[in-house]
């Protein structure tokens, strides 16, 4: 059984949606993409030809996990933020010879499935699933309290946070992982919009379905009447902010209700649903330093599309 810590998330979904639709510009946090359908669609995104981050990072871990583990130090407790990826995590676990593995995720179902899958592949490894929102206060299981930690935060999920929140999260990780900890973190590089925009607006329309699924979720869970056919997916490269933004744009004037509240949007108005920040080599190291970590090594692919950085507390 996973430990349960933190608040029940359903109340916050309602609050975030109502607040997000009521402010200007309208914006709903990206964390609400990930209901069951959203998580499935995200898995589909990771296999798209245009979406390079998962492919490139997985290959980096496959080919360089030995170097990463040696640089971090063997035999630590690996603490993964976000439920383990069945393709990336095993490369690190095989190389790092960890004393224990903690995986932290807000979704209990995903967490238990990941933990069960990894337990089969690593029968001798003590695995501790922790159901928690790692953006909020939580404690690691007592069983790992005396072990040195290696935090693992792959996927460039840090890029989905605005820099201020990213720094807060890095600082929280440092506090939770403790003295002497190391952190292995994936960050997507700044690159041409000709590569970035298709990665977030693929030809098959999977990312569009992922974005629009948020509206389906609002209609289903919050009694919404949003006319989803009158919205379209937009992916925009915001150069000054070095980020891809995803929006849902009303294609005509629309009015709808959510949870008994009425909203109107004019044609062309958008709901901002996600930021995906990209980091150049110096930006990435600066972010880590701002978060209380000292960068000590990094691994990138030949085209410098994606980086895995190692830092110490
Ligand atoms: C989860 N996260 C790192 C993805 C990203 O690339 O920002 C989410 C995503 N959104 C659209 N495509 C992928």
Boltz pocket constraint, residues with backbone or C-beta under 6 A from the ligand:
constraints:
  - pocket:
      binder: B
      contacts: [[A, 45], [A, 53], [A, 155], [A, 156], [A, 157], [A, 158], [A, 159], [A, 160], [A, 199], [A, 200], [A, 207], [A, 274], [A, 275], [A, 276]]
      max_distance: 6.0
